[in-house]
Amino acid sequence: MRGESDVNGRREAEPVVKMMEAPMDDHYLELSDTPVQFEKVSTVNNVFFDEANKQVFAVRSGGATGVVVKGPDDKICISFRMEDKGEVKCIKFSLGNKILAVQRTPKVVDFINFIPELPQTEYSQECKTKNANILSFCWITANEIVFITDQGIEFYQVLPDKRSLKLLKNQSINVNWCMYSPETTVLLLSTTVHGNVLQPFYFRSGTMSKMPKFEIELPASPKSANLSLSDIIMATIYGQLYVLYLKHQPRTPNNPGAEVILYYLPREGQCKKMHILKLNTTGKFALNVVDNLVVVHHQSSQTSMLFDIKLRAEFDGAVTIHHQVLPALSIHPCKIPRADSSSWTVFQPDIIINASEGYLWCLQIKLQPIVHMLQDKGRLMDFLLQRKDCKMVILSVCCQMLSAAERGSLPVIAIIFDKLNQVYKEYLEAEQNYTLAVESGTSRSSVTQKRPVRTQAVIDQSDMYTHVLSVFTEKKQDLPHKFVSAVLMEYIRSLNQYQITVQHYLYELVIKTLVQHSLFYMLHQFLQYHVLSDSKPLACLLLSLESTYPPAHQLSLDMLKRLSTANDEIVEVLLSKHQVLGALRFVRSVGSHDNISARKFLDAARQTGDAMLFYTTFKFFEQRNQRLRGSSHFTPGEHCEEHVTHFKNLFGEQALLTSTMV
């Protein structure tokens, strides 16, 4: 069944997806938790689905006893009554639900305004082409509609206030059937006797453009085969429009059976055959596209297959040949009345409808089960990075890998880190280019310059630190300490490879891990060879490790000296650690000892309760005063009176220097 078709099944009678009573094990496909419920098909109730607005119409008695419109994204349902003027063949709202279009006869479409200030009186438009019959119609915008007849297409502007339509453009062409992609506003017409020559049209801003036609290759046998509407869908996959052709062919030793052929349909240029999905079976099929994955439902086995055209695959020089990502499985069972006898009809891109029971679902991908099914971790990461809701699953995969890691798995871990950081880097570059364009003003003149969207696939350093690396280092596990450190350094190596500035908290995590396991020689080497980049936070951390690892003090001072902008921070950290003499040595080494506050140092020395430390500090400043001013006394502005008194109480007045001392 297709787009605007009657869900009762008059146009394509046999549904291809059925509910399966499967065991409650892992499934990678499921139906949405909250289905849209509508009045089921009956002798008095017909059901229609509009793929453009994703709305299901329940039409009772031709609309005379009520029409109820619902959709998966609608907060409220729309209900109204129409005059019964005969059997409804097709019914759709314009974009925004302002105008309703109803087809009851092969020649005419009726319109009803749903605009508060305008009356709801019906008005009609008959197709212009003589002897033509309307096959379908599609709303292009809120007030533009196209009629598709068996002899061509007629593009109209709807004027609701005048209750009339204005013909914008028409095109004569023999039409077997049609298909419309609301996302790309491309209309596809089947022409010629066998129906396999397809003519696309593109609509934009009140204009209709003819795109290059192309031919679908029909199977060699049977020779009388025609291209059916049921064998074609249009879908946007990874931002590009494709025509998907379900090619049925018998299974032989040289032929694995049916396949889905993907034709890339660009806005400009010729349509090109790009991908082949090998189904390796025969029978009846239906297609959905979920999260850029092609889902192929197989009726007889009641299972579904997943294909991802972004994954590595075999290229034969002309097209890329893909096999299913995982073995075929049924959709996760759901609880509905009489589930064992329910039939399912598929609509694009991800809609499944059970008209006999009155349910509409969105088909969804379940990522967590796939984590356990796809053993190749590199391929698994390639797959997950393309999914919409992937962040927490990717982080959980990283956690699982590290918790079960062995020394030999380090190369695999390195590959995963590189895959994550490649996406991270691409986003950072796009963000930087956008910022530069905005600052330079070029974005105003460039329509293509859009702020990059940060998808869940962008796993930054904060994500990795919070959810993976810090958890990994804190766990009590049997992994060798050197391996734990190697994992951390591998992530830093990957960041450096993609020229991403490493955040200081990652370096801190490395240092704390090394110190915790007494791997001081590794720490010394990392610092000596600048594997860990110089920074103030890192230097301060090293200072705090002096009691555990004495050389850390000198390593820190060396780092801070290289930075040459962190002298005040060094002094504050040393004093906070009661390392008063270390602070004095540092200020002397950088030549700032003549300008420091005596009171700050004397406060710190006195707080330690160490009399000899206070004595040494006091004498340092006495001598500085003598050298600078020719007197050992402190000036009133230095506010050191209480420290002079404290010194006298501890050591006596005779311990003070005289003003004449040199």
C-alpha positions in Angstrom: 0.0 0.0 0.0 1.2 3.5 -0.6 0.9 7.1 0.7 -2.6 8.3 0.3 -4.0 4.9 -0.4 -7.1 3.4 1.3 -5.8 1.3 4.2 -8.7 -1.1 3.7 -6.6 -2.6 1.0 -8.6 -1.9 -2.2 -5.5 -0.7 -4.1 -3.0 -3.3 -2.9 -4.6 -6.1 -1.2 -2.0 -8.1 0.6 0.0 -6.8 3.6 3.5 -8.2 3.9 4.3 -7.8 7.6 2.6 -9.8 10.3 2.9 -10.0 14.1 4.9 -13.0 15.1 4.7 -14.9 18.4 8.4 -14.8 19.1 10.2 -15.6 22.3 11.0 -12.6 24.5 14.7 -12.6 23.6 16.7 -9.8 22.0 15.2 -7.9 19.1 16.7 -5.0 17.3 13.4 -3.6 16.1 10.3 -2.6 18.1 7.1 -0.7 17.7 6.6 2.6 19.5 5.3 2.3 23.1 2.2 4.5 22.5 0.5 3.6 19.3 -2.0 5.9 17.7 -5.4 4.3 18.1 -8.2 4.9 15.6 -11.6 3.3 14.7 -10.8 0.1 12.9 -11.9 -0.8 9.4 -15.6 -1.9 9.2 -18.5 -1.9 6.7 -19.2 1.7 7.7 -15.7 2.9 8.4 -12.9 3.4 5.9 -9.3 4.2 6.8 -6.7 6.3 4.8 -3.1 7.3 5.5 -1.4 10.4 4.3 2.4 10.0 4.3 3.1 13.7 4.0 1.5 14.7 7.3 1.7 11.2 8.9 -2.0 11.3 9.5 -4.5 8.5 9.6 -8.1 9.3 8.6 -11.1 7.3 9.9 -14.0 8.2 7.6 -17.4 6.9 8.7 -20.2 6.7 6.1 -18.4 8.8 3.6 -17.8 11.4 6.3 -21.5 12.0 7.1 -21.2 10.5 10.5 -17.8 11.8 11.2 -14.1 12.0 10.2 -11.4 11.6 12.8 -7.8 12.5 12.0 -4.8 11.4 14.1 -1.1 11.2 13.8 2.0 10.2 15.9 3.1 13.8 16.4 -0.3 15.3 17.0 -1.1 16.6 20.5 -4.8 16.6 19.6 -7.0 14.8 17.1 -9.1 16.6 14.4 -12.7 15.6 14.1 -15.4 16.9 11.8 -18.3 15.9 9.5 -18.7 16.1 5.8 -21.7 15.8 3.5 -21.9 12.3 2.1 -21.4 12.9 -1.7 -20.2 9.4 -2.4 -17.4 7.0 -1.5 -14.2 8.7 -0.6 -11.2 7.5 -2.7 -8.5 9.8 -1.2 -8.4 12.4 1.6 -5.6 14.7 2.8 -5.0 17.9 4.7 -2.7 20.6 3.4 0.5 21.2 5.3 -0.6 22.9 8.5 -4.1 21.4 8.3 -5.7 24.5 6.9 -7.4 23.1 3.8 -8.9 19.6 3.3 -8.8 17.9 -0.1 -11.2 15.0 -0.8 -11.4 12.9 -4.0 -14.6 11.0 -4.6 -14.7 10.8 -8.4 -12.0 10.1 -11.1 -12.3 13.7 -12.4 -12.8 16.1 -9.4 -11.1 17.0 -6.1 -13.3 18.8 -3.5 -11.8 21.3 -1.0 -13.0 22.5 2.4 -11.4 25.4 4.3 -10.4 24.9 7.9 -9.5 28.5 8.4 -11.5 30.2 11.3 -12.5 33.4 9.4 -13.5 31.5 6.2 -16.7 29.4 5.6 -16.4 25.6 5.3 -18.5 25.5 2.1 -17.0 23.0 -0.3 -15.5 24.1 -3.6 -14.1 21.8 -6.4 -11.5 21.6 -9.1 -11.9 19.3 -12.1 -8.8 18.2 -13.9 -8.1 20.2 -17.0 -6.9 17.5 -19.3 -9.8 16.1 -21.4 -10.6 12.4 -20.9 -8.0 12.2 -18.1 -8.6 10.5 -14.7 -7.0 11.6 -11.5 -4.8 8.8 -10.1 -3.8 10.8 -7.0 -3.0 14.2 -5.6 -0.3 15.6 -3.4 -0.1 18.8 -1.3 3.2 20.5 -2.0 2.8 23.4 0.5 0.0 24.9 2.7 -1.7 26.2 -0.5 -0.1 24.3 -3.5 -1.4 21.0 -4.8 -0.6 18.8 -7.7 -3.1 16.5 -9.5 -1.6 13.4 -11.1 -3.7 12.0 -13.9 -3.2 9.1 -16.2 -2.2 11.7 -18.9 0.0 14.1 -16.9 0.3 16.4 -13.9 -1.5 19.7 -13.1 0.1 22.0 -10.6 -2.3 24.4 -8.8 -2.3 27.2 -6.3 -5.3 27.0 -3.9 -7.0 30.3 -3.1 -9.1 29.6 0.0 -10.5 33.1 0.3 -11.8 32.9 -3.3 -12.7 29.3 -3.0 -11.0 28.5 -6.3 -7.7 27.1 -7.7 -5.2 28.7 -10.1 -3.3 26.5 -12.6 0.4 27.2 -12.3 1.8 24.6 -14.7 0.8 21.4 -16.4 2.8 18.6 -18.1 1.5 16.0 -20.5 2.9 12.5 -20.0 1.5 9.0 -19.9 1.4 7.9 -16.2 1.0 4.4 -14.8 1.4 5.3 -11.2 3.1 8.0 -9.0 5.0 8.4 -5.8 5.8 11.6 -3.8 8.5 12.4 -1.3 7.2 15.2 1.0 10.6 15.6 2.6 12.3 16.5 -0.8 9.2 17.7 -2.7 10.1 15.3 -5.5 7.3 13.6 -7.5 8.1 10.3 -9.3 6.0 9.2 -12.3 6.0 5.7 -13.9 5.8 5.9 -17.7 6.0 3.5 -20.7 4.3 0.1 -21.2 6.4 -1.8 -18.6 6.4 1.2 -16.2 10.1 1.0 -15.7 11.0 4.5 -17.1 10.6 6.9 -14.2 10.2 10.6 -14.6 10.9 12.8 -11.5 9.7 16.4 -11.0 10.9 18.8 -8.4 8.7 21.5 -6.8 9.9 24.7 -5.1 8.6 28.2 -4.5 5.6 27.8 -6.9 7.7 26.3 -9.7 7.8 22.8 -11.1 11.1 21.5 -12.7 11.5 18.4 -14.8 14.4 16.3 -13.7 16.3 13.8 -16.0 14.3 10.6 -16.4 15.9 7.2 -15.7 15.2 3.5 -16.3 14.9 0.7 -13.8 16.4 -2.6 -14.9 13.7 -5.2 -14.9 14.6 -8.9 -14.2 15.4 -11.0 -17.3 12.5 -13.3 -16.6 9.6 -13.3 -16.8 9.9 -11.1 -19.8 6.4 -9.7 -19.4 7.3 -8.3 -16.0 6.2 -4.8 -15.3 7.5 -2.4 -12.6 4.8 -2.2 -9.9 4.2 0.5 -7.4 4.6 -2.1 -4.7 8.2 -2.7 -5.7 9.3 1.0 -5.4 9.8 3.5 -2.5 11.5 6.8 -2.3 13.5 7.5 0.9 16.0 10.0 2.2 19.0 8.1 3.6 21.9 10.0 5.1 20.5 13.2 3.6 20.3 12.0 0.1 17.2 10.9 -1.9 17.2 7.4 -3.2 14.7 5.4 -5.3 14.6 1.8 -3.8 13.6 -0.9 -6.2 12.7 -4.4 -4.9 13.9 -6.7 -7.6 12.3 -10.1 -7.5 14.2 -13.0 -9.1 14.3 -16.7 -8.6 16.9 -18.2 -6.3 19.3 -20.4 -8.3 22.9 -21.6 -7.6 24.1 -18.5 -9.4 21.6 -16.1 -8.0 20.9 -15.7 -4.3 17.4 -14.4 -4.8 15.7 -11.0 -4.4 17.6 -7.8 -3.9 16.9 -4.1 -3.3 18.6 -1.7 -5.7 19.2 1.8 -4.6 19.3 4.6 -7.3 20.7 7.9 -6.1 18.4 10.7 -7.3 20.3 14.1 -7.1 18.6 17.4 -7.5 20.7 18.0 -10.6 22.3 15.5 -12.8 21.5 11.9 -13.8 20.0 9.3 -11.5 22.7 6.7 -10.7 22.6 3.1 -9.5 24.6 3.1 -6.3 23.9 0.2 -4.0 22.6 -3.3 -4.0 21.1 -5.0 -0.9 21.3 -8.8 -1.1 18.3 -10.4 0.5 19.4 -14.0 -0.1 15.8 -15.2 -0.2 12.6 -14.9 -2.2 9.0 -14.1 -1.4 7.0 -11.0 -0.5 8.7 -8.1 1.1 8.1 -4.6 2.4 10.5 -1.7 3.0 10.9 0.9 5.8 13.7 3.3 6.5 14.4 3.8 10.2 17.3 6.0 11.5 19.0 5.9 8.0 18.8 2.0 8.0 16.9 0.2 5.3 14.6 -2.4 7.0 13.4 -5.2 4.7 10.4 -7.2 6.1 10.0 -10.7 4.8 6.5 -12.1 4.9 6.9 -15.9 4.9 9.6 -15.9 7.7 7.9 -13.0 9.5 11.4 -11.5 10.1 13.1 -8.2 9.2 16.6 -7.5 7.9 18.8 -4.4 8.6 21.0 -2.8 6.0 23.4 0.2 6.5 24.8 1.7 3.3 27.4 3.6 5.3 29.1 0.4 6.5 32.1 -1.0 4.7 31.0 -3.3 1.9 32.1 -4.9 -1.4 32.5 -2.5 -4.4 32.5 -4.2 -7.8 33.6 -1.2 -9.7 30.1 0.1 -10.4 27.9 -0.4 -7.3 28.4 -1.3 -3.7 27.0 -4.6 -2.6 25.7 -4.9 0.9 24.6 -7.8 3.1 22.4 -7.5 6.1 24.2 -6.1 9.2 22.8 -8.9 11.5 20.8 -12.1 11.0 17.1 -11.5 10.3 14.9 -11.3 13.4 11.2 -10.6 14.1 10.0 -7.3 15.4 9.7 -7.3 19.2 6.2 -8.6 20.1 3.7 -6.1 21.4 0.4 -6.6 23.3 -2.7 -5.9 21.3 -6.0 -7.7 21.0 -5.9 -10.8 18.8 -2.2 -10.2 18.0 -1.8 -13.6 16.4 -4.1 -12.8 13.5 -3.1 -9.2 13.0 -1.9 -8.0 9.6 0.4 -5.0 9.1 0.7 -2.5 6.3 3.9 -0.6 5.8 4.1 3.2 4.9 7.2 5.4 4.6 9.5 6.1 6.2 8.8 4.2 9.4 5.0 3.7 9.8 3.3 0.4 10.3 -0.5 0.3 10.5 -2.9 -2.4 11.6 -6.2 -1.3 10.1 -8.2 -4.3 11.2 -7.5 -3.5 14.8 -7.1 0.3 14.6 -3.4 0.9 15.5 -0.6 3.0 14.0 3.0 2.6 15.2 6.4 4.1 14.4 9.0 1.4 13.8 12.1 2.0 16.0 15.6 0.6 16.2 16.9 -0.9 19.5 20.6 -0.3 19.8 21.4 -2.1 23.0 20.7 -5.6 21.8 22.9 -5.0 18.7 25.9 -4.3 21.0 25.8 -8.0 22.0 25.0 -9.3 18.5 27.7 -7.5 16.5 31.0 -9.0 17.6 33.4 -6.9 15.5 33.9 -3.8 17.7 35.1 -1.6 15.0 32.1 -2.4 12.8 29.8 -2.0 15.8 31.2 1.5 16.4 30.9 2.4 12.7 27.2 1.3 13.0 26.5 3.1 16.3 28.1 6.4 15.2 25.5 6.8 12.5 22.5 6.3 14.8 20.4 9.2 16.2 20.3 8.1 19.9 23.7 6.6 20.1 25.7 8.5 22.8 25.0 6.5 25.9 25.1 3.2 24.0 28.6 4.1 22.6 29.8 5.1 26.1 28.5 1.8 27.5 30.3 -0.1 24.8 33.5 1.7 25.8 33.0 0.8 29.4 32.3 -2.8 28.6 35.4 -3.0 26.4 37.6 -1.6 29.1 36.1 -3.6 32.0 36.7 -6.8 30.0 39.9 -5.7 28.4 43.2 -7.6 28.1 46.6 -6.4 27.0 46.0 -7.8 23.5 42.9 -5.7 23.1 44.7 -2.4 23.2 44.9 -2.1 19.4 41.1 -2.5 19.2 40.6 0.1 21.9 42.9 2.4 19.9 40.8 1.9 16.8 37.6 2.8 18.7 39.2 5.9 20.2 40.2 7.0 16.7 36.7 6.5 15.3 35.2 8.6 18.1 37.8 11.4 17.8 37.5 11.6 14.1 33.8 12.5 14.5 34.7 14.8 17.4 37.3 16.6 15.2 35.0 17.0 12.3 32.4 18.7 14.5 35.0 21.0 16.0 36.3 22.0 12.6 32.7 22.6 11.3 32.0 24.7 14.4 35.2 26.7 14.0 34.5 27.3 10.3 31.0 28.5 11.1 32.3 30.9 13.7 34.9 32.3 11.4 32.3 32.7 8.7 30.0 34.6 11.0 32.8 36.8 12.3 33.9 37.6 8.8 30.3 38.3 7.6 30.5 35.7 4.8 27.6 33.7 6.3 25.2 36.6 5.4 25.8 36.1 1.8 26.0 32.3 1.9 22.8 30.4 2.2 24.7 27.1 2.7 26.5 28.3 5.9 24.5 26.8 8.7 25.6 26.2 12.3 26.7 22.6 12.5 24.3 20.3 14.5 26.0 18.5 17.4 24.7 15.0 17.0 24.9 12.4 19.7 27.8 10.8 17.8 30.0 13.7 19.0 31.7 12.1 22.1 33.9 14.8 23.6 36.6 14.6 26.3 34.1 15.4 29.1 31.9 12.5 28.0 34.7 10.1 28.0 36.2 11.3 31.3 32.8 11.3 33.1 31.3 8.1 31.8 34.3 5.9 30.8 37.8 6.7 31.9 37.3 7.9 35.4 35.0 4.9 36.1 37.6 2.6 34.5 40.5 3.8 36.7 38.4 3.8 39.9 37.2 0.2 39.6 39.0 -2.5 41.6 40.0 -4.9 38.8 42.7 -7.4 38.0 44.1 -5.5 35.1 47.8 -4.6 35.2 48.4 -1.1 36.3 50.5 -0.4 33.3 47.7 -1.5 31.0 45.3 0.9 32.7 47.8 3.7 32.2 48.3 2.6 28.6 44.6 2.9 27.9 44.6 6.5 29.2 47.6 7.4 27.2 46.0 5.8 24.1 43.1 8.1 24.4 45.4 11.1 24.7 47.5 9.8 21.8 44.3 9.7 19.7 43.3 13.3 20.7 46.8 14.5 19.7 46.6 12.6 16.4 43.5 14.6 15.5 45.1 17.8 16.8 42.5 18.2 19.6 43.7 20.1 22.6 43.8 17.7 25.6 41.9 19.0 28.6 43.9 19.1 31.8 41.6 16.8 33.7 42.7 13.9 31.5 46.3 14.6 32.4 45.3 14.7 36.0 43.7 11.4 35.7 46.9 9.9 34.2 49.0 11.3 37.0 46.7 10.2 39.8 46.6 6.7 38.3 50.4 6.5 38.1 50.9 7.8 41.6 48.2 5.6 43.0 50.1 2.5 41.7 53.6 4.0 42.5 54.5 4.1 38.8 56.7 7.1 39.4 59.3 6.3 36.7 56.5 6.3 34.1 55.3 9.6 35.5 58.8 11.1 35.3 59.2 9.9 31.7 55.9 11.3 30.6 56.8 14.7 32.0 60.4 14.6 30.9 59.5 13.9 27.3 56.4 16.2 27.4 53.9 13.4 26.7 51.8 15.4 29.3 51.5 19.0 28.1 52.5 21.8 30.4 49.6 23.6 32.2 49.0 25.4 35.4 46.5 22.9 36.8 49.0 20.1 36.0 51.8 21.9 37.7 49.7 22.5 40.8 48.8 18.9 40.9 52.4 17.9 40.8 53.1 20.3 43.7 50.5 18.5 45.8 52.3 15.2 45.2 55.6 16.3 46.7 55.1 14.4 50.0 54.4 11.2 48.0 57.0 11.7 45.3 59.6 14.4 46.3 60.9 14.9 42.7 57.4 16.1 41.8 58.2 19.4 43.4 61.0 20.2 41.0 59.1 18.8 38.0 56.3 21.2 38.9 58.6 24.2 39.2 60.2 23.3 35.9 56.8 23.1 34.2 55.6 26.4 35.7 58.9 28.1 34.8 58.3 26.9 31.2 54.9 28.4 31.3 56.3 31.7 32.7 52.8 33.0 33.5 52.0 31.1 36.7 54.2 32.6 39.4 51.4 33.8 41.6 49.6 30.4 41.4 52.8 28.6 42.4 53.2 30.7 45.5 49.5 30.2 46.5 49.6 26.5 46.1 52.9 26.1 48.0 51.6 28.3 50.9 48.3 26.4 51.0 50.4 23.2 51.4 52.4 25.0 54.2 55.5 24.7 52.1 56.7 28.2 53.0 60.4 27.6 52.4 59.5 26.0 49.0 57.5 29.2 48.2 60.5 31.4 49.2 62.9 29.4 47.2 60.6 29.7 44.1 60.1 33.4 44.4 63.8 33.9 44.7 64.4 31.6 41.6 62.1 33.7 39.5 63.4 37.0 40.9 60.2 38.3 42.4 61.2 38.0 46.1 61.6 41.8 46.4 57.9 42.4 45.6 56.1 39.7 47.6 54.0 40.4 50.7 55.9 39.6 53.9 52.7 39.3 55.9 51.3 36.6 53.6 54.4 34.4 54.2 54.6 35.2 57.9 50.9 34.3 58.2 51.5 30.9 56.5 54.6 30.2 58.6 52.9 31.0 61.9 49.9 28.8 61.0 52.2 25.8 60.8 53.0 26.1 64.5 56.7 25.4 63.6 58.7 28.0 65.6 61.9 27.4 63.6 60.0 27.8 60.3 58.6 31.1 61.5 62.1 32.1 62.6 63.6 31.4 59.2 60.8 33.2 57.4 61.0 36.2 59.6 64.8 36.4 59.2 64.4 36.2 55.4 62.2 39.3 55.4 64.4 41.2 57.9 67.3 40.7 55.6 65.2 41.8 52.6 64.2 45.0 54.4 67.8 45.7 55.3 69.0 45.2 51.7 66.2 47.2 50.2 65.9 50.1 52.7 69.0 49.9 54.9 66.8 49.0 57.9 65.5 45.6 59.1 62.2 47.1 60.4 58.9 46.5 58.7 57.0 49.6 57.4 53.6 50.3 58.8 52.1 49.6 55.4 53.2 45.9 55.6 51.0 45.3 58.7 53.5 42.9 60.3 53.3 44.3 63.9 51.7 41.2 65.3 54.4 39.0 63.8 57.2 41.2 65.2 55.5 40.8 68.7 55.2 37.1 68.2 58.9 36.8 67.2 59.9 38.7 70.3 57.8 36.5 72.5 59.4 33.4 71.0 63.0 34.4 70.7 63.5 37.6 72.7 64.1 41.1 71.4 67.8 40.5 71.1 67.2 38.1 68.3 66.0 41.0 66.1 68.4 42.5 63.7 69.5 46.1 64.4 68.9 48.8 61.8 72.6 49.1 61.1 73.2 45.4 60.4 74.2 44.6 56.8 
